[in-house]
């Protein structure tokens, strides 16, 4: 997985170096391109410190002493430096080594997977800012849907509306039409649970169906490239869409 993440790191760095810092990012309302580059650089810096120093707890301010540049024209080089540091730290670390994460899996491999998808979705944001059509691999897309569901309950600190993903047994299915992978989310009074499989879509009260890459973009709140079909309860789909946004 690190090799796939490394390719995404390189591609984002390439886009960051050639983008107009003041161009709007349509998939991140209110952000200019420089804000996107700053966000990715800060995140990569944070994780590079965690993995590079094998921290057992979240880093504090004194653990990260590198200042973020004020000048937009300096931002790409600063981001590139920390993205390279992150890539090197993940490559050097034992994937099964224990390290602090905000998820339930406290191993380096959790960060590799998390950074793969975080960087991929922001690479998509960069391409959308350029007016380009994003391209994704099917395997990455399928894993990305799984990773989102796996980590979503632990992401409440960043996305507090996740606590609203409750219900009385209603079921929402996500189906990747080209690979056959499916996920079924069941909303319960105290949260949600999910199962996954492969084949025809499972029985559910609502269904979102698309090619794997478009399903990935849909669940991450980005505009799909191809067709997405939604059927069943529109209220249940809206409940998921609004409260799962990160």
N, C-alpha and C positions, 0 to 999 in steps of 0.2 A: 504493500500500500504506500510505502514511503516514495517509491519511484513515481507513482501517479501523483502524489502530493507535490513532489519536486517539480513535475512538469507544470502543474498549476501555479506554483510559486514563480517559476520562470516566465510564464505567460502573463501573469498579472504585472510583474516587474517590467516586462516589455511594453505593455500597454500604458503603465504609469509614466514611463519615460517619454512617451510621444503625445500624451493627452493635453488638451487645453485645460489648464488648472481652473479656469472660470466657467467651463462648460457645465450646464446642468446635468444631473444624473436622474433621468425620469423615473427610475425604479426606486429611488431614495429621495422622496420629496423634500425639498429644502436644502439639499446638498449640492455643492459644486464638486467638480472632479477632484479638486485638491482635498476636499473633506473626505472623500472616499479613500484616497491614497493615505491620508493621515490616519484614518481609522484602521486600515489594514496594517500600516506600519506600527501603530501602537499595539495592536493585538499580537502581531508577530514578535515584537520586542518583549512583550509580557510573557509569552509562552517560551521564547528563547531563553529567558532568564530562568523560568521554572524548570525546564528540561536541562538546560546547560549546567545549572547548579544543583539539580536533583532536589529541589525544595520539597519539604514535607508539609508545607503550609502555603497559603496564598502569599505572594510577594507583597512587601510593603514598600512605601515610597523610597526608603533608603536602599532597597535592593535594586532599584532601577535609577541610575544617576545620569542617564543620557537625556539631554534636553531636546525637545521637539523644535525644529526650526520654525521661525515665524514667517520666513519668506517662502511664498508658494513655489518659486523656481528651485528651491533647495529640497523640497519635500520628496521628489522621486528618488534622489540619491540616498536620502536618509532612510526611506522605506526599503530601498534595495539592499542597504547594508543590513537591516534587521531581518529582512526576509532571508538573506543568505545566512545570517547567524542562526536563524530558526532551522533552516534546511540542514545545516551542518550539525546542530545539536541533535536533531531527530535521527540523522544518519549515524551518529556516533553512539547513541544510547541503546541499551538493551531494551527492546520493545516491551519486555515483561518486567522491567525494573519498576519499583514502586516510586510514585511521585504524586504530588498534590494535583488533583483535578477538581472541577466543580460537579462532576458526574459521579455515578456509582462505581465506575471502574477506575481504580487508582493506579493505573499503569501508563507507561509512556505511550503505548500503542493507542490509548484513548485520545491523546493529544494529536497523534499523527492523523487519525481518522477525522477528528474534529477540525483540524486545520485544513485538511483536504477539502471538506465541504464548505467551510467558512470562506476559504480562498476561492473555490470554484464559483460560489454564488456571487461573490464580489467581482470576480473576473467577468461574469455575466453582466453585472451592473456596468462595468467599464465598457463592455462591448455595446450595450444599449446606449450609453452616453455617446458613443461614436457612430451610432446608427447601424451597427453591424448585427447580423443574425447570430445568436449564440449557438455553439455546437457542443454537445456533451456525449460522452460514451455511455452506452446502455448500462454497463456494469456499475459505473460511477453513479448513475441516476438511481438505479435500484438500491444500491447501498445507501445513497443519500436519503431516500424516503425512510428506510429502516433506521438510519442513524438519527433522523429527526424524531421519530416516534420513541426511540430508545432514550434519548436525552431530554425530551420535552418536559417530563415531570420535574426534573432537577433544575430546569432553566427559569424557574419562577422568579428568581432574583432579577433577571434581565427582562422578563416578560410576565408581569404580575397577573395578567388576565388569564393565564393558564389555569389558575385555580377555579375559573368559571366553567371549565370543561367537565361539567357534571351532567347528570341526567337520571332517567328512570329506566335504563336498559335499552335506550335507542342505539341503533347500530349504523355506522357509516362505513362503507367499503371503498377502498381505493384499489383500482385495477390497472395494471400496466398491460395494455392490450397486445403489445408486440412480444413481450417476454412471458406473459401469463402470471407474473408475480402479483399477489394481492395482499392487502392488509385490511383487517376489519377492526374498527375501533368501537368499543362498547362504552357508552357513557353511564356511569353509576353515580349514586348520591355523593360518594366521597372522592370522585375522580374518574379517570378512564383507564381501561385496560385494552390491550390489542393482541391480536394473533396474526399470523402470516402463513401463506402457503402459495401454491402454484396451481393454475388451472383456470376453470371458469370462475367468474366473480361469485363470492359467497352470498348467501341470503342476507339482506340488510334492508334498512329503512330508507337509505339513500346511497347513491353510488356516484363516484367521480371516476371517469375512465378516460385514458389517453395513452399514447405511447409513453414508454418509461421516462424519456427525457422531458416530455411535456408535463407529465405527472410530477416529476421532480420540481420543475419550475413552478407549477401550480401550488404545491404544498409549501414552497418557500416564498410564495407571494410575488413571484415574478411573472411577466406575461409569457404564456406558452408560445412556441413557434407554430405548432400544429393544432389540430382540433382537439378540444376537450369536451366530452359529453357529461352532463350531469342529469341525474334522474332521481325520482323519489322525492323525499321531503326537502324543499328548498330551505325551510327554516333550520333543519339540522345541518345542512351544508353551510349555511350562513353562520350558525353557532360555532362550527369548527373553524371556519375561515377567520372570523373576527378574533376569536380567543386564542388561536394557536399562533398568531402572528408574532414574529420575533424581530 
